[in-house]
Amino acid sequence: MVQQSRIRRLVAPIGIGAMVAGLTMMGGIPAQAAPVTTSFKTACLATPNTSLAGPEALTETGSVTVDAPTSINAGEEFDVTIQPGPIGFPKDVSIATITNVSRVKIDVYLPDNADFISAEVVPFTSAGLSGVRPNVLRINGNGDEDPNGNILRLSGNNEVIANGPSSSSTSTGGIKVDATGKDIDGTPTSNGYTYFQLPQVKARLKAGESGTIDLKLRTNGDAGKWNHSKNFLTFTAKLSAPVVGTVWAPTKCTPRDKANENEPLNAGAGPLGSVQIIEADRETATTISGPDAAKIDAPVTLTANIDPAPAGGTVEFLDWGNPIGEAEVVDGSASIEHAFDSEGDHAITAVFSGSDGFIGSTSAPKTVTVSSDDVATSIAVVSPDNAYVGQDVNLSAQVTPAVQGGTVEFVVGGQTLTAEVGTDGAAIVPYTFDATGTHRVIARYSGTDGFLGSVSPAFPVSVTNAPPADVLTTTTLAPVGEVPSGSPVTLVATVDPANANGKVQFKLGNAPLGLPVDVVNGVATLPTTFLNAGTYSVTAEFVASAGFVDSASAPQELVVPEPPASPLGSLEGLFGS
């Protein structure tokens, strides 16, 4: 028992506390940035390689200082210099003498949101070292050198006590410090301590596109476990003691307030410094919507949509390059009301001014034909080409130029069905054919203020019986309702029976919304956004796989409100039109 007690006393204070307390990281980023120091306790466990002594734990207070800019531009390169502070250990411990400390390594994570470019040891920044020349390697979780690894390791060519290809806990290797009793300047110390200085490591990084760059010690997963080979700080001490001879004490350290495995990690495992990435100004695309035709002196709404939606800025509307109005951007849209005072074609463009984080852009011209007479229209039935007896379909017509207002009467099989005309000029009504053959559909547009009515040619629909072995289906589209411009919304279609295989094509008026979506357990969904203000019809068409029959939902109304009126008003009084 006496011998075992002596061994415990000599292996416990092997300089762990001095090494831990001296650990400091110094950033080499711009001088005007204020360093951030995080103080925390580090707990270590030394495990002697003798049965005469059990593991000994010690906790010391240390700190990490990170000197980094508070922010950096996206895509910008910058340097971070890691500098462990001077580390010391005593010569004598109880009746034992420390011969050397070796296989020292420190692991630091390469930060997320930054690309690693290079790393190097800064020459002439170390003192008191021998053994293998220190270097910095990029490694993976197994400690192997890896160009895709997410860890930087300062060591002597990866000669460590564990978690590396050249590991040993009972031999001298890697970065070595002989016990000399001297300070880092070479002068003898009064207390017999030996001090050494690990070198600076300079890493060059490139900031990502957005987010925060957090600088952290290696403490995730296994690296945060008590007494694990992946701990961020490990080393071994070689001691010489009477009777037992050489004793090795490999040591593993983690940031904990108390030295036991049940103690959680402390602030040392969190970000020790953070750099906010300033996003690069984003390119935008501006589009303009409005009527294709207008009557002279009749107000119409012109809307500009900016993608991606900026926070702020203004849009100036131009008619053949002449300003006709300006509006503030709200939720990615800006609108004005304008009355044209001359006949002919007017080329309207919208110029987005740009705003914080967003680059300005100009729309392609949109032609609005202005006439003093009511504008002639045309109408055409556009679908369906085919149908099955007893299955739901949608009769669809398109009014040109696209103008909201008025109604369309569909005449088919001796019946007349009526649908409102949406902002996009589409009119849609549900229908079920009850007999086979070629059915002819005619659409009559009523006209509206400033626009004449029109009648379509007869549109043939081929109607047949569904294959008798196939299962009939029904498709239901959840109500859409009012959706602000640019706000995300998810369209949901339900197909019955739920085991029906196939895809759903969502439509806005007569235009497809994205690609067909798989039906899963009877449901198909489509996340989307709507930009142009107005009233529209949304439908869902089930395109069945083998064994099932196609079907279509009844149309659901979508209302996209006009953006709030701009306080900037119209400029037409100043510049004319």
N, C-alpha and C positions, 0 to 999 in steps of 0.2 A: 504493500500500500504506500509505503514511503517513496519507493522508486516511482510508482505511477503518479503520485502527487507532484513530484519534482518535474516529471515530464510535462504534465499539464501546465505547470507554471512557466516552463521555458518556452512552450510552443504557443501559448495564448497571445502574448504581446509581441508578435514578430514584426511589428512595424505596420500592421494593417491600418491602424488609425491614422498614422502619419501619412501613409500613402493616399488613403481616401480623402483626408482633409485637404491635401494639397492639390486635388484634381480641379483644374480650372480650364475652361475653354474660352479662348479669346478670339473674337471675330475680326477679320481684316477688311471689313466693308467700310464705306465712306466714313471719314472722321467725324462728320457732323452728326452722325447717328449716335444716340445715347446708348451706352452699353446697358444690358439688362442682366442683373445678377439674381439667380435663384438659389437660395440656401436650402439645403435639405440634409437629412441624415442618411448615411450609407451604412448598411449592415453587411458584414462579411462573415464567412465561416471558413476557418482553417482546419483542415483535416490531416493530421500527421499520419505518416505511413508506418506507424508503430502501434502495436496492440497495447502498449503500456500507457497510451494517452488517447483520450477520446477527442472528438471535434471541439473546437473552442470558437465562440462567437464574440464579436465586438461591434459596437456601433459608434460611429464618429460623425460629427457634423462637417459637411463639406459644402461646396457651392460650385456652380457653373455660371460663367459669365459669357454672354453672347453679345457681340457688338455687330449689329445689323441695321440696315435702314428700316424705317417703319413701313416703307412702301417701295415698290420697284415697278417699272413699266413691264407689261407683258412682253415676253420674248427677249428681255434684256439680260445680258450676261453679267455675273458679279462673282467676286471671290469671297470665300469664307476661310479664315485661318483658325485652325484649332490648336490651342497651345495649353497642354497640361502644365500646371504650375509646378514649382520645385517640390520634390517629394523626398522625405527623409525617413531613415530607420536607425534604431540604436545598434551599437556594436554587441553589447552583452545583454542577454535576457536571462535573468536568474543565474543559473550555473552554466548556461549554454552561450555559445558565441555564434552570431550570424556571420556566415562566410560570404554569402551573396544573395541577391534577389535577382531572379531571371524569369524569362518567358512572360514578360509584361505585355499585356495587350489591352487596348481600349477600343470598343466598338461603338460607332455612331451611325444612326440611320441616315441614308440619303433621303432628303425630304420629298414628300409628295408635292405635286404641282411644280416640279423643277426637274430639268434634264441634267444629268451628270455629264460634264465635258472632260474634266481631267482632275488629277490630284497629284501632289508631290510633297516630299519632305523639303522644308526650307533649309538650305545649308547653314551651318554654323549657328544653329539655334539650340543645340543640345549641350549637355555637360555631364561629365562623370559616367559616361556609358562605355561599355565594352561589349564583346560578343559580336553578334550579327548586327550589321548596320541597319538602323531603323528604316522601314519603308511603309508606304501606305498602299493597301490593296483593296480592290472592290471584290467583295465576297458574297456568296449566297448564304442561306440559313445553315448549311452544313459546314460552313467555314472554308469552302473551296473557292479559289479565285474564279470569278464569273463576270463576264462583261455585262450581264443583265442582272447582277445581284443588287440588292437594295441596302447594303451595309458597307461602310468604310471602316477598315481595320488598321490601326497603327500598331505595328509589331516588328519583330525582327524576322522578316521573310516568312511570316506565318508560323514560326516556331513558338507554340503556345502550350498550355497545360492540357487543353482539350478543345473540341470543336474546330479541328483543323487537320490537314493531312500530315503534319509533322508535329504530333502532340506527344508530350510526356510530362508526367507530374513528378518524376523522381530523377530527373537529370537536368543539368544546366543547359540552356539553349536560348535562342532568340536574343532579345534585348537583355543584357546582363549588367548588373551593377555590383562591383566588388565592394565589400565593406572596407572603407579607407579611413573613416573618421574625419573626412574633410567636407568643407562646404563646396558649393558649385564653382566658386572662384579658386579652389585649390588650397585654401588656407585651412589649417586644422580647426575643428570645432571644439568648444570647451567641454561639451557633454559627451563627446565620442560619437555623436550621430554622423551618419553619412548622408549627404544630400546629392540628389542628381536632378537633371532637367531633361525631360523628354523633348524631342524636337517639335517645331511647328509643322503642321500639315496644312497646306493650302489647297483647297478644293475650288474648282471653277464650276459654277452652275448657271443654268439658263432658266429664267422664270417661265412658267407655263402661261396659259391664256387667262386664267382667272383663279380666284380663291386665295388661300393663305398658305404660305410656306412655313411649316413648323419644323424647328430644329430640335431633335430629340436624341437621347441616349437609346441604346438598344435594350428595350424592356418589354417588347410585345411577346405574347405567347410564352414559349418555353424560356425565353430570355428573362422573363419577369419572375420565374419560379425561384424559390429558395434553393441555394446551393446547386445551381445548374451550370453545365458546361458552357451554355450560351450566354451567361451573365455578361454585362457590358465590360466589367473590369475583372480580370483574372491574372494571377501570377503565382509563382512558387518561391519559397524561401528555403535556403539550405543552411542548416544549423549543425554545429558540432557540440556534442555534450559528452561529459564523462560517462563511462560505462556503456551507454547505448551507441556512441559514435555519431554517425551522420543521421540526421533526421530531416526529412522533406515535409514541408507544410504547404501543399497546394491550397490556394485561397480563391474564393469566388464571392463577388460582391453585387448587391442590388440596392436600389434606393428604398429603404424601409426605415421607419422610426424605431423599431425594435428588432432585435436579432432573433427572429423565429419565423417559421414557415407560415404561420397563421396571420402574420402581420401584413396588411395590404401595402401595396406600393404607395409611395408618397409623391410629392410634387416633382421630385427628380425624374419621375417617369413621364411627366407631362411635357408640354412645349416649354423649352427653356429660352425660346426666342421665336418671334413670329414676324413674318414679312408679308404685308398685304400686297397682292398683285394688282396693279392698276390696269384694268382691261384696256386693250387697244380700242381706239374708236372703231365702231363697227360700221361696215358698209350697209347702206340701206337701198331698198328699191321702192320707188313711188309709182303707184298706178292710179288712174283716174276713172271714175265711173259716173254715169249720168245718162240722160236720154240720147238716142241716136238722132232724134229729130225734135224740133221745137217750133212753136208758133211765135211770130214776132210779138214782142212786148209781154209775153206770158212767162212768169217766173218759173224757172226750173232749178233743181238742186244739183250741184256739182260736188262730188265727194272725192277727196284724195285719201288713199290708204298707204301707210308707210310700213314696210316690213324689213326687219323686226320692229315692233312698236316702240318708239322712243318715248321718253318721259319729257315732254315739252317740245319746244320749237314751234315754228309757224310754217304755213304753206301759202305761197302766192300763186294765184290762178292767173293764167295769161291767155289771151285770145289773139292768135297770130303774133305773139310776143308782147302784146300790150296788156298791162295789168288791169284786171277787172275785179279783183277782190283778194283779201287776205284773211286767213283764219288760223287760230291757235290749234295745235295738235292735242287731242284728248284721246287717250287709249289707242293711239296709232292712226286716228282719222281726223280729218278736217273738212268742213263743208261750208259752202256759201250758196245763197240763192241769187240767181242772176237772170235778168230779162234781156234778151238780145234785141237790139233796135235796128238791125239791118238783115236783109235776106241773104241767103247763100250759105256756103259751107264755112264753118268756124272751126279752126284748129285750136283745141283747148289743151294746154299743158299745165301741170302742177309742179311747182318747185319747192321742195322741202329745204328749209334753211339749215338743217342740222341742229344738234343740241348736245349737251354734255354726254360724251361717249358714243355719239352717233354722227356719221358723216352725211352731209346733205346729198340729195339726189333729185333728178328731174324725170318726170313721167314721159312716156311716149305720147305723142299727140292723139287726142280723141276728136274725131270729126262729128260735129253737131250740125245737121242741116236745118236751116231756119227758113221758114216761109210765112208769107202773110195769109196764105190760104190754109185750110185744113190739110194736114199731111196725109197722103195716101198710104195705106197699109196693105200688107199681104198676110195671109195666114195659110199654114200648112199643117195637116195631121202628120205626126212623126212616128207614132207607135200606137199599138204593137203590130208587128208584121204577122205574127202567128199567135194562136191561142188554142186552149183546150176547152171543150164544152164543160161548163160548170165550174171552171177555175177563175179566180179573181185576176183581172188585169186592170191596167190604167190606160184610158184613152188620153193621148197627149197631143197638144197643138202648140205651135209657136207663131206668135205675132211678130212681124217685122215692119218697121223698126221696133225694137223692144220698147214698150211703153206700158206703164201701169195704168189700169183703169179700164172700165168696161167689162163685158162678159163674153164668153164663148159658148155657143150652143152646139153640142155634138148631136148629130142626127144619125141614128143607126137602128136598123130593124124596126122602123116605125116608131121609135122612141126619141124623145128629145131630152138631153141632159145638159145642165148648165154649170159652168165653172167660172170663177173669178180669174181675171188676168193678173199675174204677179208682176213685180217690178222688172223681172227679166223677160217679160213677154210670154211666159209659159202659162198654159191653162191645162189643168189635169183633173180628170173625173174618173172614179172607179166604175167598172162595168163587168158583167158576167154574160158571156155568150151562151145561148141555150140550144143551139143547133149547129150542125156541121155545115160546111160550105164556105164560099167566099162572101164575106160581108163587107159592104162599102160604107165608110164613115165620112161624113161631111161636117166641116166645122165652119160656123158663121160667127165672125167677130162683130160686136155691136158698135165699135168705135167709142170714143170718149172725147172730152173737150180738146179740140184742136187736131183730132185724128179721125179719119174716115173709117167706116167699117169695111169689111172684106169677107169673101167666101172662099173656102179652100176647094181644090179639086177633090173628087172622091178618092178615098184612100182604101185600098183592098186589104182585108185581114183574112188570112186563111185559118179556118177553125176546124179542128179535128177532134176525135175522141182520144182521151189519154190512153196509153197502153194499159190493158186491163190488169196486168200484174203489178203495175206501179201504184204506189201509195199517194193519195191526194194530200196536199198540204195547204196550210193557211199561214200567212205572214202578217204580223202586226208590228207597227212602228210605234214606239212610245211617243207621247206628245213632246213637241219641241218647244213651242211657245216663244217667249221673248228672250233674245240673247244679245247682250251688248256687243258692239263691234270689237273684234279682236279677242273676246273672252273665250277661253276653252270650253267646249261642250262635248259630251259623248253621246252619240246617237246609238240607240239600242233597238234591235229588231229581234222579235221572238218568232220562231218557226215551230209549228205544230204539225206532226208529232215531234217530240224532243230528240228522237233518234234520227231525224232526217239528215242525210248527208248532202252537202253542197256548200255554196257560197252565197253571200248577199252583196248585191251592188246597191249602195246608197246613191241617191240622186238629189241634186238641187235643181228643181225645175226639170229641164230636159238634159242637164249636164251631169255626167258621173262625178261623184265625190270620191276621189282616190281610186284605189284598186278594189276588186271584190274581196270580201272578208270571209274567212272560214266560219262556218257555224259549229259551235262547240256546245254540246248538251242543249241544243235548241236555241242558242242565243248567239247573235253576232253584234259586235260593237265597233264603233269608229270614232276615235277622238278627233276633233276638228275645230276649226275656228271659222267664223264668217266675218267678212270685212265690210262689204257694201251694204249700206242702209237700204231698207225696203221691206216688202212683204213677199214671201216666197212659199212654194210648195216643196216639201221634202218627202221622198218615198223610199221604200226598200223593196228590191226585187230579189226573190230567192231563185237562184239558178241551181236546179237540182242535179245531183249525181244520179247514177243508174239506180233504178228502183223507186224513185220518187218523182213527183210532178212539180213543175215550176209554179210559183204563185207570187203575188204582189200585194203589198200593203196599200191601204187607202192613204191618200196624201195627208200630211200633217202640216199645219201652218207654222211658218217661221217668220218672226218679226224682228228685224234688226233696226233699233231706233236710230234716228239721225243723231249725229254728235251734237252736243250743246252748242247753241248759237255763239259765234265768236264775238267778243267785244270789239274786235278790230273793224268790223263792218265791211262794207264794199267800197272799192276805190273807183267804181265806174263813174261816179259824179265828177271825179277829177280828171280821169283819162278817157272817158267814153268807152265804146265797145266796137 
